[in-house]
Amino acid sequence: MTTTPATSLRISQHYDRVRQQSVYLCTPLETEDYTVQPTEDVSPPKWHLGHSTWFFENFILAEHAPGYRHFDERLNWFFNSYYESQGPRILRSRRGNMTRPTLQVILDYRRHVDAAMQELLEKDDETVRILTTLGLHHEQQHQELLLTDIKYILGSNPLYPVYRQGEMEKATSVAHTFLSIAGGQYTIGHSGPGFCWDNELSRHDVLVEDFGIGSRLVTNGEYRAFMEDGGYERFELWQMEGIAWARELEIKAPLYWYPQGGDWKHYTLNGGLADIDPHLPVTHISWYEADAYARWAGARLATEFEWEIACRQLEPEVPRRGNWVERKDFHPTPARNADDHQLLGHCWEWTNSAYLPYPRYPRPEGALGEYNGKFMVNQMVLRGGSCATPVSHIRPTYRNFFQTDKRWQFTGIRLATDR
């Protein structure tokens, strides 16, 4: 991870804003919602609140605050996520079994750690500032997970409760074209000031041939045409693992799509069960589905290198508009309008690249080396960020990654083609 250290005052204020935002995102929930874990991929909201707090206590306060007293050392077992070096922990699939510690205890835990962190930040230590910046980016990742996990918790409930009331976003029809990108040698990866994760390093050259990139994301209407053409049953469109996965689906459609009265509706955070706008980007798609759709459409998915090259050419300025993770007046929507050429901030876009280290990958030493490096197997890269991604995390080099069957995140499809 790399970062440009901020001043003590700036990091202190930023710490407060980020930490308060996590609690704010949970304010629409009922007490019962905080403990539910309907599937292994989803963690209970109160676990996110506790784990992000444990990160600051375990990696910063315990190491850099002389005389710091742990709130309760037993919480390490509950809130250590996957750090083998940090001792035993609860199995990920059993996080929802724990009714204790209570939500109130976790909120008290957050206040205890926040007070100690603010006192430590007053000492203006550069190492502490760098680690705190890392911890805040980690918490912002969990804010995105909070929203997607809350959507799964509420969206799998047959009452389809509304998370936070807001207007449904509408889109207009925009023709899909392929934008030509010239082949050649390009440099990939993060450089310059500002934070990045270790998996965005080191910069290196790649050679690509001429290719075309979709001018916008695939829409709900286009994906429905794939469904109505028997897309989920046509084995020739799928990878072998994919067609086996598709045959096991109870509902052969994107996640949160439900058949209603001879038509389809989908669950949204701000409207509950709602009509599907055919012009909005289709979301909550697995890599299997994205790959099959691309083959059906006579195209393919871009490699992550093609995607980054196209992004730098077509969208040189990272959008800084507010989104619903970092705003207190947000109206959560399934995805942003599919505007021409915008590759950032709609939804995470599946690529056809396996998640692997770059050449000369600088895997950090110690516990933090477990953050990204040990997951570089059996996963595919996604690019672009989504409507749930904090704006400060949206950049051309950001590498998200999930297994091929995962779709509870805001994931979508952008087509590519050979030239």
Secondary structure as a PSIPRED ss2 file (coil, helix, strand):
# PSIPRED VFORMAT (PSIPRED V4.0)

   1 M C   1.000  0.000  0.000
   2 T E   0.000  0.000  1.000
   3 T C   1.000  0.000  0.000
   4 T C   1.000  0.000  0.000
   5 P C   1.000  0.000  0.000
   6 A C   1.000  0.000  0.000
   7 T C   1.000  0.000  0.000
   8 S H   0.000  1.000  0.000
   9 L H   0.000  1.000  0.000
  10 R H   0.000  1.000  0.000
  11 I H   0.000  1.000  0.000
  12 S H   0.000  1.000  0.000
  13 Q H   0.000  1.000  0.000
  14 H H   0.000  1.000  0.000
  15 Y H   0.000  1.000  0.000
  16 D H   0.000  1.000  0.000
  17 R H   0.000  1.000  0.000
  18 V H   0.000  1.000  0.000
  19 R H   0.000  1.000  0.000
  20 Q H   0.000  1.000  0.000
  21 Q H   0.000  1.000  0.000
  22 S H   0.000  1.000  0.000
  23 V H   0.000  1.000  0.000
  24 Y H   0.000  1.000  0.000
  25 L H   0.000  1.000  0.000
  26 C C   1.000  0.000  0.000
  27 T C   1.000  0.000  0.000
  28 P C   1.000  0.000  0.000
  29 L C   1.000  0.000  0.000
  30 E C   1.000  0.000  0.000
  31 T H   0.000  1.000  0.000
  32 E H   0.000  1.000  0.000
  33 D H   0.000  1.000  0.000
  34 Y H   0.000  1.000  0.000
  35 T C   1.000  0.000  0.000
  36 V C   1.000  0.000  0.000
  37 Q C   1.000  0.000  0.000
  38 P C   1.000  0.000  0.000
  39 T C   1.000  0.000  0.000
  40 E C   1.000  0.000  0.000
  41 D C   1.000  0.000  0.000
  42 V C   1.000  0.000  0.000
  43 S C   1.000  0.000  0.000
  44 P C   1.000  0.000  0.000
  45 P H   0.000  1.000  0.000
  46 K H   0.000  1.000  0.000
  47 W H   0.000  1.000  0.000
  48 H H   0.000  1.000  0.000
  49 L H   0.000  1.000  0.000
  50 G H   0.000  1.000  0.000
  51 H H   0.000  1.000  0.000
  52 S H   0.000  1.000  0.000
  53 T H   0.000  1.000  0.000
  54 W H   0.000  1.000  0.000
  55 F H   0.000  1.000  0.000
  56 F H   0.000  1.000  0.000
  57 E H   0.000  1.000  0.000
  58 N H   0.000  1.000  0.000
  59 F H   0.000  1.000  0.000
  60 I H   0.000  1.000  0.000
  61 L H   0.000  1.000  0.000
  62 A H   0.000  1.000  0.000
  63 E H   0.000  1.000  0.000
  64 H H   0.000  1.000  0.000
  65 A C   1.000  0.000  0.000
  66 P C   1.000  0.000  0.000
  67 G C   1.000  0.000  0.000
  68 Y C   1.000  0.000  0.000
  69 R C   1.000  0.000  0.000
  70 H C   1.000  0.000  0.000
  71 F C   1.000  0.000  0.000
  72 D C   1.000  0.000  0.000
  73 E C   1.000  0.000  0.000
  74 R C   1.000  0.000  0.000
  75 L H   0.000  1.000  0.000
  76 N H   0.000  1.000  0.000
  77 W H   0.000  1.000  0.000
  78 F H   0.000  1.000  0.000
  79 F H   0.000  1.000  0.000
  80 N C   1.000  0.000  0.000
  81 S C   1.000  0.000  0.000
  82 Y C   1.000  0.000  0.000
  83 Y C   1.000  0.000  0.000
  84 E H   0.000  1.000  0.000
  85 S H   0.000  1.000  0.000
  86 Q H   0.000  1.000  0.000
  87 G C   1.000  0.000  0.000
  88 P C   1.000  0.000  0.000
  89 R C   1.000  0.000  0.000
  90 I C   1.000  0.000  0.000
  91 L C   1.000  0.000  0.000
  92 R H   0.000  1.000  0.000
  93 S H   0.000  1.000  0.000
  94 R H   0.000  1.000  0.000
  95 R H   0.000  1.000  0.000
  96 G H   0.000  1.000  0.000
  97 N H   0.000  1.000  0.000
  98 M C   1.000  0.000  0.000
  99 T C   1.000  0.000  0.000
 100 R C   1.000  0.000  0.000
 101 P C   1.000  0.000  0.000
 102 T C   1.000  0.000  0.000
 103 L H   0.000  1.000  0.000
 104 Q H   0.000  1.000  0.000
 105 V H   0.000  1.000  0.000
 106 I H   0.000  1.000  0.000
 107 L H   0.000  1.000  0.000
 108 D H   0.000  1.000  0.000
 109 Y H   0.000  1.000  0.000
 110 R H   0.000  1.000  0.000
 111 R H   0.000  1.000  0.000
 112 H H   0.000  1.000  0.000
 113 V H   0.000  1.000  0.000
 114 D H   0.000  1.000  0.000
 115 A H   0.000  1.000  0.000
 116 A H   0.000  1.000  0.000
 117 M H   0.000  1.000  0.000
 118 Q H   0.000  1.000  0.000
 119 E H   0.000  1.000  0.000
 120 L H   0.000  1.000  0.000
 121 L H   0.000  1.000  0.000
 122 E C   1.000  0.000  0.000
 123 K C   1.000  0.000  0.000
 124 D C   1.000  0.000  0.000
 125 D C   1.000  0.000  0.000
 126 E H   0.000  1.000  0.000
 127 T H   0.000  1.000  0.000
 128 V H   0.000  1.000  0.000
 129 R H   0.000  1.000  0.000
 130 I H   0.000  1.000  0.000
 131 L H   0.000  1.000  0.000
 132 T H   0.000  1.000  0.000
 133 T H   0.000  1.000  0.000
 134 L H   0.000  1.000  0.000
 135 G H   0.000  1.000  0.000
 136 L H   0.000  1.000  0.000
 137 H H   0.000  1.000  0.000
 138 H H   0.000  1.000  0.000
 139 E H   0.000  1.000  0.000
 140 Q H   0.000  1.000  0.000
 141 Q H   0.000  1.000  0.000
 142 H H   0.000  1.000  0.000
 143 Q H   0.000  1.000  0.000
 144 E H   0.000  1.000  0.000
 145 L H   0.000  1.000  0.000
 146 L H   0.000  1.000  0.000
 147 L H   0.000  1.000  0.000
 148 T H   0.000  1.000  0.000
 149 D H   0.000  1.000  0.000
 150 I H   0.000  1.000  0.000
 151 K H   0.000  1.000  0.000
 152 Y H   0.000  1.000  0.000
 153 I H   0.000  1.000  0.000
 154 L H   0.000  1.000  0.000
 155 G H   0.000  1.000  0.000
 156 S C   1.000  0.000  0.000
 157 N C   1.000  0.000  0.000
 158 P C   1.000  0.000  0.000
 159 L C   1.000  0.000  0.000
 160 Y C   1.000  0.000  0.000
 161 P C   1.000  0.000  0.000
 162 V C   1.000  0.000  0.000
 163 Y C   1.000  0.000  0.000
 164 R C   1.000  0.000  0.000
 165 Q C   1.000  0.000  0.000
 166 G C   1.000  0.000  0.000
 167 E C   1.000  0.000  0.000
 168 M C   1.000  0.000  0.000
 169 E C   1.000  0.000  0.000
 170 K C   1.000  0.000  0.000
 171 A C   1.000  0.000  0.000
 172 T C   1.000  0.000  0.000
 173 S C   1.000  0.000  0.000
 174 V C   1.000  0.000  0.000
 175 A C   1.000  0.000  0.000
 176 H C   1.000  0.000  0.000
 177 T C   1.000  0.000  0.000
 178 F E   0.000  0.000  1.000
 179 L E   0.000  0.000  1.000
 180 S E   0.000  0.000  1.000
 181 I E   0.000  0.000  1.000
 182 A C   1.000  0.000  0.000
 183 G C   1.000  0.000  0.000
 184 G E   0.000  0.000  1.000
 185 Q E   0.000  0.000  1.000
 186 Y E   0.000  0.000  1.000
 187 T E   0.000  0.000  1.000
 188 I E   0.000  0.000  1.000
 189 G C   1.000  0.000  0.000
 190 H C   1.000  0.000  0.000
 191 S C   1.000  0.000  0.000
 192 G C   1.000  0.000  0.000
 193 P C   1.000  0.000  0.000
 194 G C   1.000  0.000  0.000
 195 F C   1.000  0.000  0.000
 196 C E   0.000  0.000  1.000
 197 W C   1.000  0.000  0.000
 198 D H   0.000  1.000  0.000
 199 N H   0.000  1.000  0.000
 200 E H   0.000  1.000  0.000
 201 L C   1.000  0.000  0.000
 202 S C   1.000  0.000  0.000
 203 R C   1.000  0.000  0.000
 204 H E   0.000  0.000  1.000
 205 D E   0.000  0.000  1.000
 206 V E   0.000  0.000  1.000
 207 L E   0.000  0.000  1.000
 208 V E   0.000  0.000  1.000
 209 E C   1.000  0.000  0.000
 210 D C   1.000  0.000  0.000
 211 F E   0.000  0.000  1.000
 212 G E   0.000  0.000  1.000
 213 I E   0.000  0.000  1.000
 214 G E   0.000  0.000  1.000
 215 S C   1.000  0.000  0.000
 216 R C   1.000  0.000  0.000
 217 L C   1.000  0.000  0.000
 218 V C   1.000  0.000  0.000
 219 T E   0.000  0.000  1.000
 220 N H   0.000  1.000  0.000
 221 G H   0.000  1.000  0.000
 222 E H   0.000  1.000  0.000
 223 Y H   0.000  1.000  0.000
 224 R H   0.000  1.000  0.000
 225 A H   0.000  1.000  0.000
 226 F H   0.000  1.000  0.000
 227 M H   0.000  1.000  0.000
 228 E H   0.000  1.000  0.000
 229 D C   1.000  0.000  0.000
 230 G C   1.000  0.000  0.000
 231 G C   1.000  0.000  0.000
 232 Y C   1.000  0.000  0.000
 233 E C   1.000  0.000  0.000
 234 R C   1.000  0.000  0.000
 235 F H   0.000  1.000  0.000
 236 E H   0.000  1.000  0.000
 237 L H   0.000  1.000  0.000
 238 W C   1.000  0.000  0.000
 239 Q C   1.000  0.000  0.000
 240 M H   0.000  1.000  0.000
 241 E H   0.000  1.000  0.000
 242 G H   0.000  1.000  0.000
 243 I H   0.000  1.000  0.000
 244 A H   0.000  1.000  0.000
 245 W H   0.000  1.000  0.000
 246 A H   0.000  1.000  0.000
 247 R H   0.000  1.000  0.000
 248 E C   1.000  0.000  0.000
 249 L C   1.000  0.000  0.000
 250 E C   1.000  0.000  0.000
 251 I C   1.000  0.000  0.000
 252 K C   1.000  0.000  0.000
 253 A C   1.000  0.000  0.000
 254 P C   1.000  0.000  0.000
 255 L C   1.000  0.000  0.000
 256 Y C   1.000  0.000  0.000
 257 W E   0.000  0.000  1.000
 258 Y E   0.000  0.000  1.000
 259 P E   0.000  0.000  1.000
 260 Q E   0.000  0.000  1.000
 261 G C   1.000  0.000  0.000
 262 G C   1.000  0.000  0.000
 263 D E   0.000  0.000  1.000
 264 W E   0.000  0.000  1.000
 265 K E   0.000  0.000  1.000
 266 H E   0.000  0.000  1.000
 267 Y E   0.000  0.000  1.000
 268 T E   0.000  0.000  1.000
 269 L C   1.000  0.000  0.000
 270 N C   1.000  0.000  0.000
 271 G C   1.000  0.000  0.000
 272 G E   0.000  0.000  1.000
 273 L E   0.000  0.000  1.000
 274 A E   0.000  0.000  1.000
 275 D E   0.000  0.000  1.000
 276 I C   1.000  0.000  0.000
 277 D C   1.000  0.000  0.000
 278 P C   1.000  0.000  0.000
 279 H C   1.000  0.000  0.000
 280 L C   1.000  0.000  0.000
 281 P E   0.000  0.000  1.000
 282 V C   1.000  0.000  0.000
 283 T C   1.000  0.000  0.000
 284 H C   1.000  0.000  0.000
 285 I C   1.000  0.000  0.000
 286 S C   1.000  0.000  0.000
 287 W H   0.000  1.000  0.000
 288 Y H   0.000  1.000  0.000
 289 E H   0.000  1.000  0.000
 290 A H   0.000  1.000  0.000
 291 D H   0.000  1.000  0.000
 292 A H   0.000  1.000  0.000
 293 Y H   0.000  1.000  0.000
 294 A H   0.000  1.000  0.000
 295 R H   0.000  1.000  0.000
 296 W H   0.000  1.000  0.000
 297 A C   1.000  0.000  0.000
 298 G C   1.000  0.000  0.000
 299 A C   1.000  0.000  0.000
 300 R E   0.000  0.000  1.000
 301 L E   0.000  0.000  1.000
 302 A C   1.000  0.000  0.000
 303 T C   1.000  0.000  0.000
 304 E H   0.000  1.000  0.000
 305 F H   0.000  1.000  0.000
 306 E H   0.000  1.000  0.000
 307 W H   0.000  1.000  0.000
 308 E H   0.000  1.000  0.000
 309 I H   0.000  1.000  0.000
 310 A H   0.000  1.000  0.000
 311 C H   0.000  1.000  0.000
 312 R H   0.000  1.000  0.000
 313 Q H   0.000  1.000  0.000
 314 L H   0.000  1.000  0.000
 315 E C   1.000  0.000  0.000
 316 P C   1.000  0.000  0.000
 317 E C   1.000  0.000  0.000
 318 V C   1.000  0.000  0.000
 319 P C   1.000  0.000  0.000
 320 R C   1.000  0.000  0.000
 321 R C   1.000  0.000  0.000
 322 G C   1.000  0.000  0.000
 323 N C   1.000  0.000  0.000
 324 W C   1.000  0.000  0.000
 325 V C   1.000  0.000  0.000
 326 E C   1.000  0.000  0.000
 327 R C   1.000  0.000  0.000
 328 K C   1.000  0.000  0.000
 329 D C   1.000  0.000  0.000
 330 F C   1.000  0.000  0.000
 331 H C   1.000  0.000  0.000
 332 P C   1.000  0.000  0.000
 333 T C   1.000  0.000  0.000
 334 P C   1.000  0.000  0.000
 335 A C   1.000  0.000  0.000
 336 R C   1.000  0.000  0.000
 337 N C   1.000  0.000  0.000
 338 A C   1.000  0.000  0.000
 339 D C   1.000  0.000  0.000
 340 D C   1.000  0.000  0.000
 341 H C   1.000  0.000  0.000
 342 Q C   1.000  0.000  0.000
 343 L C   1.000  0.000  0.000
 344 L C   1.000  0.000  0.000
 345 G C   1.000  0.000  0.000
 346 H C   1.000  0.000  0.000
 347 C C   1.000  0.000  0.000
 348 W E   0.000  0.000  1.000
 349 E E   0.000  0.000  1.000
 350 W E   0.000  0.000  1.000
 351 T E   0.000  0.000  1.000
 352 N E   0.000  0.000  1.000
 353 S E   0.000  0.000  1.000
 354 A E   0.000  0.000  1.000
 355 Y C   1.000  0.000  0.000
 356 L C   1.000  0.000  0.000
 357 P C   1.000  0.000  0.000
 358 Y C   1.000  0.000  0.000
 359 P C   1.000  0.000  0.000
 360 R C   1.000  0.000  0.000
 361 Y C   1.000  0.000  0.000
 362 P C   1.000  0.000  0.000
 363 R C   1.000  0.000  0.000
 364 P C   1.000  0.000  0.000
 365 E C   1.000  0.000  0.000
 366 G C   1.000  0.000  0.000
 367 A H   0.000  1.000  0.000
 368 L H   0.000  1.000  0.000
 369 G H   0.000  1.000  0.000
 370 E H   0.000  1.000  0.000
 371 Y C   1.000  0.000  0.000
 372 N C   1.000  0.000  0.000
 373 G H   0.000  1.000  0.000
 374 K H   0.000  1.000  0.000
 375 F H   0.000  1.000  0.000
 376 M C   1.000  0.000  0.000
 377 V C   1.000  0.000  0.000
 378 N C   1.000  0.000  0.000
 379 Q C   1.000  0.000  0.000
 380 M E   0.000  0.000  1.000
 381 V E   0.000  0.000  1.000
 382 L E   0.000  0.000  1.000
 383 R E   0.000  0.000  1.000
 384 G C   1.000  0.000  0.000
 385 G C   1.000  0.000  0.000
 386 S C   1.000  0.000  0.000
 387 C C   1.000  0.000  0.000
 388 A C   1.000  0.000  0.000
 389 T C   1.000  0.000  0.000
 390 P C   1.000  0.000  0.000
 391 V H   0.000  1.000  0.000
 392 S H   0.000  1.000  0.000
 393 H H   0.000  1.000  0.000
 394 I C   1.000  0.000  0.000
 395 R C   1.000  0.000  0.000
 396 P C   1.000  0.000  0.000
 397 T C   1.000  0.000  0.000
 398 Y C   1.000  0.000  0.000
 399 R C   1.000  0.000  0.000
 400 N E   0.000  0.000  1.000
 401 F E   0.000  0.000  1.000
 402 F E   0.000  0.000  1.000
 403 Q C   1.000  0.000  0.000
 404 T C   1.000  0.000  0.000
 405 D C   1.000  0.000  0.000
 406 K C   1.000  0.000  0.000
 407 R C   1.000  0.000  0.000
 408 W C   1.000  0.000  0.000
 409 Q C   1.000  0.000  0.000
 410 F C   1.000  0.000  0.000
 411 T E   0.000  0.000  1.000
 412 G E   0.000  0.000  1.000
 413 I C   1.000  0.000  0.000
 414 R C   1.000  0.000  0.000
 415 L E   0.000  0.000  1.000
 416 A E   0.000  0.000  1.000
 417 T E   0.000  0.000  1.000
 418 D E   0.000  0.000  1.000
 419 R C   1.000  0.000  0.000
